[in-house]
């Protein structure tokens, strides 16, 4: 958090996220998912169906998986959709994985796809 000379405030996640509506919320959501992927409240309905069973299987290895990719990187964000990316080295090649967050019908940001 930074106070600007024009008396406004800047909020970032210390990784360069812009001061855009929803950006800080998306980053907090990503950190919460990494801490406990079994909480379906962080995923929209489609993502719950798609990723819930996968997260259940990966749960014992989740800390190592999370440690293997980069911090969340901002790509773009609007009032309804946030596009972010993480990178991970697999077999010596740097791979980029896109992650999408949507503002759900109830106004809450949730993970949609990755």
C-alpha positions as CSV (number, residue, x, y, z in Angstrom):
1,X,0.0,0.0,0.0
2,X,1.4,3.4,-1.0
3,X,0.0,6.9,-0.4
4,X,0.4,9.1,-3.5
5,X,1.1,12.8,-3.7
6,X,-2.4,13.4,-5.1
7,X,-3.9,11.9,-1.9
8,X,-4.9,8.7,-3.6
9,X,-3.7,5.2,-2.6
10,X,-2.0,2.5,-4.6
11,X,-2.5,-1.2,-3.7
12,X,-0.3,-3.9,-5.1
13,X,0.8,-7.4,-4.2
14,X,4.5,-6.5,-4.4
15,X,4.8,-8.4,-7.6
16,X,3.8,-5.4,-9.9
17,X,0.0,-5.9,-10.0
18,X,-1.6,-2.7,-11.1
19,X,-3.9,-0.6,-9.1
20,X,-6.9,-1.8,-11.0
21,X,-10.3,-2.8,-9.6
22,X,-10.2,-6.5,-8.7
23,X,-6.4,-7.0,-9.1
24,X,-5.7,-7.2,-5.4
25,X,-8.7,-9.4,-4.8
26,X,-7.6,-11.9,-7.5
27,X,-4.1,-12.1,-6.0
28,X,-5.5,-12.8,-2.5
29,X,-7.8,-15.4,-4.1
30,X,-4.9,-17.1,-5.7
31,X,-3.0,-17.3,-2.4
32,X,-6.0,-18.7,-0.7
33,X,-6.4,-21.4,-3.4
34,X,-2.7,-22.3,-3.0
35,X,-3.2,-22.7,0.8
36,X,-6.3,-24.9,0.6
37,X,-7.5,-26.0,-2.8
38,X,-10.3,-28.1,-1.3
39,X,-12.4,-25.1,-0.5
40,X,-14.8,-24.9,-3.5
41,X,-15.8,-21.4,-2.6
42,X,-12.8,-20.1,-4.5
43,X,-13.9,-21.7,-7.8
44,X,-16.9,-21.0,-9.9
45,X,-19.3,-23.9,-10.7
46,X,-17.6,-25.0,-13.8
47,X,-14.2,-24.9,-12.2
48,X,-15.5,-26.9,-9.2
49,X,-16.6,-29.7,-11.5
50,X,-13.4,-29.7,-13.5
51,X,-10.7,-29.1,-10.9
52,X,-12.3,-30.4,-7.6
53,X,-11.5,-34.1,-8.3
54,X,-8.0,-33.2,-9.6
55,X,-7.2,-31.1,-6.5
56,X,-8.4,-34.0,-4.3
57,X,-5.9,-36.4,-6.0
58,X,-3.1,-33.8,-5.9
59,X,-3.7,-32.6,-2.4
60,X,-0.9,-34.6,-0.7
61,X,1.6,-33.1,-3.2
62,X,0.1,-29.6,-3.3
63,X,2.8,-27.8,-1.3
64,X,5.6,-29.1,-3.7
65,X,3.4,-28.3,-6.7
66,X,2.8,-24.7,-5.5
67,X,6.5,-24.3,-4.8
68,X,7.4,-25.4,-8.4
69,X,5.8,-22.4,-10.2
70,X,6.4,-18.7,-10.2
71,X,4.5,-16.0,-8.3
72,X,1.2,-15.0,-10.1
73,X,1.9,-12.6,-12.9
74,X,-0.6,-10.0,-14.1
75,X,-1.5,-10.1,-17.8
76,X,-4.8,-8.1,-17.9
77,X,-7.8,-7.4,-15.9
78,X,-11.2,-5.7,-16.5
79,X,-14.3,-5.3,-14.4
80,X,-15.3,-8.9,-15.1
81,X,-12.3,-11.0,-16.1
82,X,-8.7,-11.3,-14.9
83,X,-6.0,-13.0,-16.9
84,X,-2.9,-14.0,-15.0
85,X,0.0,-16.4,-15.6
86,X,2.5,-18.5,-13.8
87,X,5.6,-20.1,-15.2
88,X,7.2,-23.4,-14.4
89,X,10.2,-25.2,-15.8
90,X,9.4,-28.7,-17.1
91,X,12.1,-30.9,-18.6
92,X,14.3,-27.9,-18.9
93,X,11.8,-25.7,-20.8
94,X,10.1,-22.7,-19.4
95,X,6.3,-23.1,-19.7
96,X,3.7,-20.4,-19.2
97,X,0.2,-21.4,-17.8
98,X,-2.6,-18.9,-18.1
99,X,-5.1,-18.6,-15.3
100,X,-8.5,-16.9,-15.6
101,X,-10.6,-15.4,-12.8
102,X,-14.2,-14.2,-13.4
103,X,-16.5,-12.1,-11.4
104,X,-19.3,-14.5,-10.7
105,X,-23.0,-13.7,-11.0
106,X,-23.0,-12.9,-7.2
107,X,-20.2,-10.3,-7.8
108,X,-17.5,-12.4,-6.2
109,X,-14.2,-13.1,-8.0
110,X,-13.6,-16.8,-8.5
111,X,-11.1,-19.0,-10.4
112,X,-12.6,-20.0,-13.8
113,X,-9.9,-21.9,-15.6
114,X,-6.2,-22.6,-15.8
